[in-house]
Amino acid sequence: YRLDNLTGNNQSRAMTKLETDNEGVEFEVELDKVSSGTYTLKVGGVVRGDIVVRSGNDDGDIEFSDPQEDDTALLDFEVKGQLIEVLQGETVVFSGTFPTS
């Protein structure tokens, strides 16, 4: 699911993905063609983590899973139907409500 781009840069984008399989559930937010820095992820109005885009790079991501895997954070919150926001400082730069189905 693609979040609405509020950055003013038409090339920037934020994609979200929720997958369920035999091993569990994974949720990922990926930023592409954005400025380097730290972006805050909010789901349902609650801060869930930071997405770091390193200097010289223009993308970054954050992953959650249940059960938790070594390289992910624990997915212990609802995603479907929730407002997903990515902030740079106090400014919302990407936003959208995740589909319920």
TORPA-4810 file (N, C-alpha, C, O; in nm, 3 decimals):
<nodes>
NODE_1_0.085_-0.117_0.000_0.000_0.000_0.000_0.090_0.124_0.000_0.179_0.136_0.084_Y
NODE_2_0.066_0.215_-0.092_0.145_0.336_-0.104_0.085_0.449_-0.021_-0.035_0.477_-0.031_R
NODE_3_0.167_0.512_0.063_0.121_0.624_0.145_0.120_0.751_0.061_0.198_0.764_-0.034_L
NODE_4_0.032_0.845_0.097_0.027_0.974_0.029_0.156_1.050_0.056_0.204_1.055_0.169_D
NODE_5_0.212_1.109_-0.049_0.335_1.185_-0.042_0.303_1.331_-0.011_0.237_1.398_-0.091_N
NODE_6_0.348_1.380_0.102_0.325_1.519_0.142_0.454_1.600_0.140_0.459_1.710_0.195_L
NODE_7_0.559_1.545_0.078_0.692_1.607_0.082_0.709_1.721_-0.016_0.794_1.807_0.005_T
NODE_8_0.630_1.724_-0.123_0.651_1.821_-0.229_0.749_1.771_-0.334_0.765_1.833_-0.439_G
NODE_9_0.813_1.657_-0.308_0.904_1.593_-0.404_0.829_1.477_-0.467_0.805_1.375_-0.401_N
NODE_10_0.792_1.490_-0.593_0.710_1.387_-0.658_0.780_1.253_-0.672_0.713_1.151_-0.694_N
NODE_11_0.913_1.248_-0.660_0.984_1.122_-0.674_0.989_1.042_-0.544_1.006_0.920_-0.547_Q
NODE_12_0.973_1.109_-0.431_0.976_1.040_-0.301_0.854_0.952_-0.286_0.745_0.985_-0.334_S
NODE_13_0.873_0.837_-0.218_0.758_0.751_-0.193_0.778_0.668_-0.068_0.891_0.645_-0.024_R
NODE_14_0.667_0.625_-0.012_0.667_0.536_0.104_0.570_0.423_0.075_0.453_0.445_0.046_A
NODE_15_0.621_0.301_0.084_0.540_0.182_0.060_0.528_0.101_0.189_0.624_0.090_0.265_M
NODE_16_0.409_0.046_0.211_0.386_-0.041_0.326_0.344_-0.178_0.275_0.283_-0.191_0.169_T
NODE_17_0.378_-0.280_0.353_0.343_-0.416_0.313_0.314_-0.497_0.438_0.390_-0.494_0.535_K
NODE_18_0.203_-0.570_0.436_0.165_-0.660_0.545_0.145_-0.798_0.485_0.061_-0.816_0.397_L
NODE_19_0.224_-0.895_0.532_0.216_-1.031_0.477_0.193_-1.132_0.589_0.252_-1.123_0.696_E
NODE_20_0.105_-1.227_0.560_0.080_-1.336_0.653_0.108_-1.468_0.582_0.062_-1.489_0.470_T
NODE_21_0.183_-1.556_0.648_0.208_-1.689_0.593_0.214_-1.789_0.708_0.181_-1.756_0.822_D
NODE_22_0.257_-1.912_0.680_0.262_-2.018_0.781_0.354_-1.984_0.898_0.337_-2.036_1.008_N
NODE_23_0.453_-1.896_0.873_0.551_-1.864_0.975_0.512_-1.745_1.062_0.576_-1.719_1.164_E
NODE_24_0.407_-1.671_1.022_0.364_-1.558_1.102_0.325_-1.439_1.017_0.283_-1.454_0.902_G
NODE_25_0.338_-1.320_1.076_0.297_-1.195_1.011_0.416_-1.100_1.005_0.492_-1.088_1.101_V
NODE_26_0.432_-1.032_0.890_0.537_-0.932_0.874_0.477_-0.801_0.823_0.388_-0.801_0.738_E
NODE_27_0.526_-0.691_0.878_0.485_-0.557_0.835_0.612_-0.478_0.805_0.705_-0.476_0.886_F
NODE_28_0.615_-0.412_0.689_0.732_-0.335_0.649_0.690_-0.199_0.595_0.589_-0.186_0.526_E
NODE_29_0.768_-0.097_0.627_0.753_0.036_0.569_0.886_0.071_0.504_0.991_0.067_0.570_V
NODE_30_0.882_0.106_0.377_1.003_0.137_0.302_0.993_0.277_0.242_0.893_0.311_0.179_E
NODE_31_1.097_0.357_0.263_1.106_0.491_0.205_1.202_0.486_0.087_1.303_0.417_0.092_L
NODE_32_1.170_0.561_-0.018_1.254_0.562_-0.138_1.264_0.705_-0.191_1.166_0.779_-0.196_D
NODE_33_1.385_0.741_-0.232_1.413_0.874_-0.289_1.378_0.986_-0.191_1.308_1.082_-0.226_K
NODE_34_1.428_0.971_-0.068_1.408_1.073_0.035_1.544_1.125_0.082_1.648_1.063_0.057_V
NODE_35_1.543_1.239_0.149_1.666_1.297_0.204_1.717_1.211_0.319_1.639_1.144_0.387_S
NODE_36_1.850_1.213_0.340_1.906_1.138_0.452_1.857_1.199_0.583_1.827_1.319_0.591_S
NODE_37_1.849_1.116_0.685_1.802_1.159_0.816_1.722_1.050_0.884_1.715_0.937_0.836_G
NODE_38_1.663_1.085_0.996_1.583_0.991_1.073_1.436_1.028_1.060_1.398_1.143_1.081_T
NODE_39_1.355_0.931_1.025_1.211_0.948_1.008_1.140_0.864_1.114_1.180_0.751_1.142_Y
NODE_40_1.036_0.920_1.173_0.961_0.852_1.277_0.837_0.787_1.217_0.763_0.850_1.142_T
NODE_41_0.814_0.660_1.250_0.695_0.588_1.205_0.591_0.588_1.316_0.618_0.547_1.429_L
NODE_42_0.471_0.633_1.283_0.357_0.623_1.374_0.251_0.535_1.311_0.222_0.544_1.192_K
NODE_43_0.193_0.448_1.393_0.081_0.364_1.350_-0.030_0.384_1.452_-0.012_0.357_1.571_V
NODE_44_-0.145_0.431_1.405_-0.256_0.456_1.496_-0.224_0.563_1.599_-0.276_0.559_1.710_G
NODE_45_-0.138_0.660_1.562_-0.103_0.769_1.652_0.006_0.737_1.752_0.042_0.822_1.833_G
NODE_46_0.059_0.615_1.748_0.162_0.572_1.844_0.295_0.556_1.770_0.300_0.492_1.665_V
NODE_47_0.402_0.612_1.825_0.535_0.596_1.766_0.576_0.449_1.776_0.572_0.390_1.884_V
NODE_48_0.614_0.391_1.662_0.653_0.249_1.657_0.800_0.227_1.626_0.850_0.116_1.639_R
NODE_49_0.871_0.335_1.585_1.013_0.321_1.558_1.062_0.426_1.462_0.987_0.513_1.418_G
NODE_50_1.193_0.418_1.431_1.257_0.514_1.342_1.307_0.444_1.217_1.351_0.328_1.220_D
NODE_51_1.301_0.516_1.107_1.358_0.471_0.981_1.477_0.563_0.954_1.462_0.684_0.941_I
NODE_52_1.596_0.504_0.947_1.718_0.582_0.926_1.759_0.571_0.781_1.776_0.462_0.727_V
NODE_53_1.774_0.688_0.718_1.823_0.696_0.580_1.963_0.757_0.590_1.979_0.874_0.625_V
NODE_54_2.062_0.676_0.559_2.202_0.719_0.575_2.245_0.815_0.465_2.192_0.812_0.354_R
NODE_55_2.341_0.900_0.498_2.397_0.995_0.402_2.453_0.919_0.282_2.519_0.817_0.298_S
NODE_56_2.427_0.970_0.162_2.473_0.903_0.041_2.377_0.796_-0.007_2.401_0.733_-0.110_G
NODE_57_2.270_0.775_0.067_2.168_0.678_0.031_2.037_0.755_0.021_2.026_0.864_0.075_N
NODE_58_1.938_0.700_-0.048_1.810_0.771_-0.055_1.695_0.681_-0.018_1.580_0.709_-0.053_D
NODE_59_1.724_0.571_0.055_1.616_0.482_0.096_1.645_0.422_0.233_1.759_0.421_0.280_D
NODE_60_1.540_0.373_0.295_1.551_0.308_0.426_1.422_0.235_0.456_1.320_0.259_0.392_G
NODE_61_1.427_0.145_0.554_1.306_0.071_0.588_1.307_0.031_0.735_1.408_0.040_0.805_D
NODE_62_1.191_-0.015_0.779_1.175_-0.072_0.912_1.082_-0.192_0.897_0.985_-0.189_0.822_I
NODE_63_1.115_-0.300_0.970_1.037_-0.424_0.960_0.995_-0.471_1.099_1.068_-0.457_1.197_E
NODE_64_0.874_-0.525_1.104_0.818_-0.583_1.226_0.770_-0.724_1.193_0.728_-0.750_1.080_F
NODE_65_0.775_-0.814_1.290_0.722_-0.948_1.266_0.669_-1.010_1.395_0.709_-0.972_1.505_S
NODE_66_0.578_-1.106_1.379_0.524_-1.184_1.488_0.509_-1.328_1.439_0.423_-1.354_1.354_D
NODE_67_0.590_-1.421_1.490_0.688_-1.403_1.597_0.806_-1.316_1.551_0.835_-1.305_1.432_P
NODE_68_0.872_-1.255_1.649_0.983_-1.165_1.620_1.101_-1.242_1.564_1.137_-1.349_1.614_Q
NODE_69_1.162_-1.186_1.459_1.282_-1.243_1.400_1.402_-1.159_1.444_1.385_-1.050_1.499_E
NODE_70_1.523_-1.210_1.422_1.644_-1.144_1.470_1.659_-1.001_1.421_1.704_-0.915_1.497_D
NODE_71_1.622_-0.974_1.296_1.647_-0.842_1.237_1.521_-0.756_1.227_1.516_-0.662_1.148_D
NODE_72_1.419_-0.788_1.306_1.294_-0.712_1.303_1.251_-0.677_1.445_1.296_-0.736_1.543_T
NODE_73_1.163_-0.578_1.454_1.098_-0.546_1.581_0.973_-0.632_1.595_0.922_-0.685_1.495_A
NODE_74_0.923_-0.647_1.716_0.804_-0.727_1.740_0.680_-0.656_1.687_0.657_-0.539_1.717_L
NODE_75_0.601_-0.727_1.608_0.474_-0.674_1.559_0.368_-0.707_1.664_0.310_-0.816_1.663_L
NODE_76_0.343_-0.611_1.753_0.247_-0.633_1.862_0.138_-0.526_1.860_0.085_-0.486_1.964_D
NODE_77_0.104_-0.480_1.738_0.002_-0.377_1.721_-0.075_-0.405_1.593_-0.025_-0.474_1.503_F
NODE_78_-0.196_-0.351_1.585_-0.281_-0.367_1.467_-0.236_-0.271_1.358_-0.201_-0.156_1.386_E
NODE_79_-0.237_-0.318_1.234_-0.200_-0.236_1.119_-0.324_-0.204_1.034_-0.343_-0.089_0.994_V
NODE_80_-0.407_-0.305_1.008_-0.523_-0.287_0.920_-0.618_-0.182_0.977_-0.656_-0.187_1.094_K
NODE_81_-0.656_-0.086_0.890_-0.749_0.020_0.929_-0.686_0.133_1.008_-0.755_0.227_1.048_G
NODE_82_-0.555_0.125_1.032_-0.487_0.226_1.113_-0.425_0.335_1.026_-0.385_0.310_0.912_Q
NODE_83_-0.417_0.457_1.081_-0.347_0.566_1.016_-0.198_0.542_1.028_-0.145_0.527_1.139_L
NODE_84_-0.128_0.538_0.914_0.017_0.520_0.909_0.076_0.656_0.874_0.040_0.715_0.772_I
NODE_85_0.168_0.705_0.957_0.232_0.834_0.931_0.384_0.819_0.942_0.435_0.748_1.028_E
NODE_86_0.454_0.887_0.851_0.600_0.897_0.858_0.632_1.045_0.876_0.589_1.129_0.796_V
NODE_87_0.707_1.075_0.981_0.740_1.214_1.013_0.889_1.240_0.998_0.972_1.154_1.028_L
NODE_88_0.922_1.359_0.952_1.059_1.408_0.954_1.058_1.524_1.052_1.005_1.631_1.022_Q
NODE_89_1.116_1.503_1.168_1.101_1.599_1.277_0.956_1.595_1.323_0.904_1.489_1.358_G
NODE_90_0.890_1.711_1.323_0.750_1.719_1.363_0.655_1.722_1.242_0.534_1.731_1.259_E
NODE_91_0.712_1.715_1.122_0.633_1.729_0.999_0.597_1.594_0.941_0.684_1.510_0.917_T
NODE_92_0.467_1.572_0.917_0.423_1.448_0.851_0.458_1.459_0.702_0.414_1.551_0.633_V
NODE_93_0.539_1.363_0.654_0.582_1.366_0.513_0.514_1.258_0.428_0.508_1.269_0.306_V
NODE_94_0.463_1.153_0.493_0.385_1.050_0.425_0.271_1.009_0.518_0.290_1.002_0.640_F
NODE_95_0.154_0.980_0.461_0.040_0.947_0.545_-0.062_0.866_0.465_-0.075_0.884_0.344_S
NODE_96_-0.134_0.779_0.534_-0.243_0.704_0.472_-0.301_0.605_0.571_-0.234_0.564_0.666_G
NODE_97_-0.425_0.565_0.549_-0.489_0.464_0.630_-0.473_0.329_0.562_-0.514_0.311_0.447_T
NODE_98_-0.412_0.234_0.635_-0.388_0.101_0.578_-0.522_0.032_0.551_-0.611_0.036_0.636_F
NODE_99_-0.535_-0.030_0.435_-0.662_-0.099_0.403_-0.698_-0.204_0.506_-0.611_-0.263_0.570_P
NODE_100_-0.828_-0.228_0.521_-0.874_-0.329_0.617_-0.875_-0.470_0.560_-0.886_-0.568_0.634_T
NODE_101_-0.863_-0.481_0.427_-0.860_-0.615_0.368_-0.748_-0.628_0.268_-0.730_-0.734_0.208_S
</nodes>
